[in-house]
Amino acid sequence: QLAAVIGRAFSGDLLRRISALPAELVDRHLAALAATNLIAVGRNGGYQFRHALIRDAAYQSQPRAVRQSAHRLLAEMLQRGSRSHPETIAKHYALASEWSLAINFWLMAGNRAGRHSANREAMQHFQAGLALLEKLPEGPVRRLFEFDLQNGLGVAAIAVEGYASLAAARALTHGGWGVCHPSSTLWSSRSRSVSSPT
C-alpha cells in the first residue's frame, strides 16, 4: 500500500526510507509481491506494479487520512534529495492537501523549466499551481502566489507563442503588470517589455 502512494513505478530504497517497518521486512514483502507477479523487479533497485489497476486498488484501499499522511512524508523525504524534481514534490503535497506547499513547488517547477528553456513544460507547471489557488483563503499569500504564477505563465507563453500570445496577455494582465505588487513594491508599466519582473 505504501508503495502505491509513491506511484506505479517506485524505488525500493525510497520505500525503505519512508516505511516504519525494518528494511529486511520490507525486502521480504517485496520479494513476496514479485513472486506472485504483482510487481516486476527493474534495474537499480526499482520496482513497478505489473498493472495500473493493481496499484490503484492498493492505493484506494487505504483510508484517505493514511494516504495523505504518506504523501506528506514522501514529499518531505523527496525534498531532502538533491535529484528530486519539484513537480513530483508538488504532486505529493497536493495529494496531502498541503496547498501552500504544493503551489510553491509548482512555482519552483515552472521557474526551473523556464531556466532550461522548457517553456511548454513551464506553462503546465504554472497552470497547475494556479489551479490550486482556490484552495487558499483570500489574502496576501494567495495574491502573491497568483502574481508570481501568472507572470511566470505570461513570460513562458510569450516564449512559446510569440508576442501576440493571448494566453500571455491574459496571464500578465491577471499578474498585475503596471499595478502594485502584493508585497507593496510598485511596478512600472511593462507593456512594451517581455522580460520577467525581478
C-alpha positions as CSV (number, residue, x, y, z in Angstrom):
1,Q,0.0,0.0,0.0
2,L,2.8,2.4,0.8
3,A,4.5,1.6,-2.5
4,A,1.2,2.5,-4.2
5,V,1.5,6.0,-2.7
6,I,4.8,6.5,-4.5
7,G,3.4,5.5,-7.8
8,R,3.1,2.7,-10.3
9,A,6.9,2.6,-10.5
10,F,8.8,3.0,-7.3
11,S,12.3,2.8,-5.8
12,G,12.9,0.1,-3.2
13,D,15.3,2.4,-1.4
14,L,12.8,5.2,-1.1
15,L,10.2,2.7,0.1
16,R,12.5,1.5,2.8
17,R,13.2,5.1,4.0
18,I,9.5,6.0,4.4
19,S,8.3,2.7,5.8
20,A,8.0,2.2,9.5
21,L,9.0,-1.4,9.0
22,P,12.6,-2.7,9.2
23,A,14.3,-2.8,5.9
24,E,14.7,-6.6,6.0
25,L,10.9,-7.0,6.4
26,V,10.2,-4.5,3.5
27,D,12.5,-6.6,1.3
28,R,10.7,-9.8,2.3
29,H,7.3,-8.2,1.4
30,L,8.7,-7.0,-2.0
31,A,10.1,-10.5,-2.7
32,A,6.7,-12.0,-1.9
33,L,4.9,-9.5,-4.2
34,A,7.4,-10.2,-7.0
35,A,6.9,-14.0,-6.5
36,T,3.1,-13.6,-7.0
37,N,3.7,-11.4,-10.2
38,L,2.0,-8.3,-8.6
39,I,5.2,-6.3,-9.1
40,A,8.1,-6.5,-11.5
41,V,11.7,-6.1,-10.5
42,G,13.5,-3.5,-12.5
43,R,17.0,-2.2,-12.7
44,N,18.9,-0.3,-10.0
45,G,16.6,-1.4,-7.2
46,G,13.4,-0.3,-8.9
47,Y,10.0,-2.0,-9.0
48,Q,6.8,-1.5,-10.9
49,F,3.3,-2.7,-10.4
50,R,2.5,-5.0,-13.3
51,H,-0.9,-3.4,-13.9
52,A,-2.1,0.1,-13.1
53,L,-5.3,-1.5,-11.7
54,I,-3.3,-3.3,-9.1
55,R,-1.6,-0.1,-8.0
56,D,-4.9,1.7,-8.0
57,A,-6.6,-1.0,-5.9
58,A,-3.8,-0.9,-3.3
59,Y,-3.9,2.9,-3.2
60,Q,-7.7,3.2,-2.8
61,S,-7.8,0.5,-0.1
62,Q,-6.1,2.9,2.3
63,P,-8.1,5.5,4.3
64,R,-7.8,9.0,2.9
65,A,-6.1,10.3,6.1
66,V,-3.5,7.5,5.8
67,R,-2.8,8.3,2.2
68,Q,-2.4,12.0,2.9
69,S,0.0,11.3,5.7
70,A,2.0,9.1,3.4
71,H,2.1,11.7,0.7
72,R,3.2,14.3,3.1
73,L,6.0,12.1,4.4
74,L,7.1,11.2,0.9
75,A,7.2,14.9,-0.2
76,E,9.3,15.8,2.9
77,M,11.7,12.9,2.1
78,L,12.0,13.9,-1.5
79,Q,12.8,17.5,-0.5
80,R,16.0,16.2,1.1
81,G,17.2,14.6,-2.1
82,S,19.3,16.7,-4.5
83,R,17.9,14.9,-7.6
84,S,14.2,15.4,-6.7
85,H,12.1,17.2,-9.2
86,P,9.9,20.0,-7.7
87,E,6.9,18.9,-9.8
88,T,7.0,15.5,-8.2
89,I,7.1,17.1,-4.7
90,A,4.3,19.4,-5.7
91,K,2.1,16.5,-6.7
92,H,2.6,14.7,-3.4
93,Y,1.9,17.9,-1.3
94,A,-1.3,18.4,-3.3
95,L,-2.4,14.9,-2.6
96,A,-1.6,15.6,1.1
97,S,-3.8,18.7,0.9
98,E,-0.8,20.9,1.8
99,W,-1.9,23.5,-0.7
100,S,0.6,26.3,0.0
101,L,3.5,23.9,-0.2
102,A,2.1,22.3,-3.4
103,I,1.7,25.7,-5.0
104,N,5.1,26.8,-4.0
105,F,6.7,23.7,-5.6
106,W,4.6,24.1,-8.8
107,L,6.1,27.7,-8.9
108,M,9.6,26.3,-8.4
109,A,9.0,23.7,-11.1
110,G,7.8,26.3,-13.6
111,N,10.8,28.6,-12.9
112,R,13.2,25.6,-13.2
113,A,11.7,24.6,-16.5
114,G,11.9,28.2,-17.7
115,R,15.5,28.4,-16.9
116,H,16.1,25.3,-19.1
117,S,14.0,26.8,-21.9
118,A,11.4,24.1,-21.5
119,N,8.7,26.7,-21.8
120,R,5.7,24.5,-22.6
121,E,6.5,22.4,-19.6
122,A,6.9,25.7,-17.6
123,M,3.4,26.7,-18.7
124,Q,2.0,23.4,-17.5
125,H,3.6,23.8,-14.1
126,F,2.4,27.4,-13.6
127,Q,-1.1,26.4,-14.7
128,A,-1.1,23.5,-12.2
129,G,-0.2,26.0,-9.4
130,L,-2.9,28.4,-10.5
131,A,-5.5,25.6,-10.4
132,L,-4.8,25.2,-6.7
133,L,-5.2,28.9,-5.7
134,E,-8.8,28.5,-4.9
135,K,-7.8,26.1,-2.1
136,L,-6.2,29.0,-0.3
137,P,-8.1,31.7,1.6
138,E,-8.2,35.2,0.2
139,G,-5.2,37.2,1.4
140,P,-1.7,38.4,0.7
141,V,-0.2,34.9,0.4
142,R,-2.7,33.9,-2.3
143,R,-2.3,37.2,-4.2
144,L,1.5,36.9,-4.1
145,F,1.3,33.3,-5.4
146,E,-1.1,34.4,-8.2
147,F,1.2,37.3,-9.1
148,D,4.3,35.1,-9.5
149,L,2.4,32.2,-11.2
150,Q,0.6,34.5,-13.7
151,N,3.7,36.4,-14.6
152,G,5.7,33.2,-15.0
153,L,3.0,31.8,-17.2
154,G,2.9,35.0,-19.3
155,V,6.6,35.0,-19.9
156,A,6.6,31.3,-20.8
157,A,3.7,31.8,-23.1
158,I,5.5,34.6,-25.0
159,A,8.5,32.3,-25.4
160,V,6.2,29.6,-26.9
161,E,3.6,31.6,-28.8
162,G,5.3,34.9,-29.5
163,Y,4.5,38.5,-28.6
164,A,0.9,38.2,-29.9
165,S,0.1,35.4,-27.5
166,L,-3.4,35.8,-26.0
167,A,-2.5,33.5,-23.2
168,A,0.4,35.7,-22.3
169,A,-1.8,38.8,-22.4
170,R,-4.4,37.2,-20.1
171,A,-1.7,36.0,-17.7
172,L,0.2,39.2,-17.5
173,T,-3.0,41.2,-17.0
174,H,-4.0,38.9,-14.1
175,G,-0.4,39.0,-12.9
176,G,-0.7,42.8,-12.5
177,W,2.0,44.3,-14.7
178,G,1.6,48.0,-14.3
179,V,-0.1,47.7,-10.9
180,C,1.1,47.2,-7.3
181,H,2.9,44.0,-6.4
182,P,1.1,42.3,-3.4
183,S,4.2,43.0,-1.3
184,S,3.7,46.7,-2.0
185,T,6.5,47.1,-4.5
186,L,5.3,49.4,-7.2
187,W,5.9,48.0,-10.7
188,S,6.1,50.4,-13.6
189,S,4.1,49.6,-16.6
190,R,5.9,46.9,-18.7
191,S,3.5,46.9,-21.7
192,R,6.5,47.2,-24.1
193,S,8.7,44.8,-22.3
194,V,8.7,41.0,-22.2
195,S,11.4,40.5,-19.6
196,S,10.4,38.7,-16.4
197,P,9.9,41.0,-13.4
198,T,12.5,40.6,-10.7
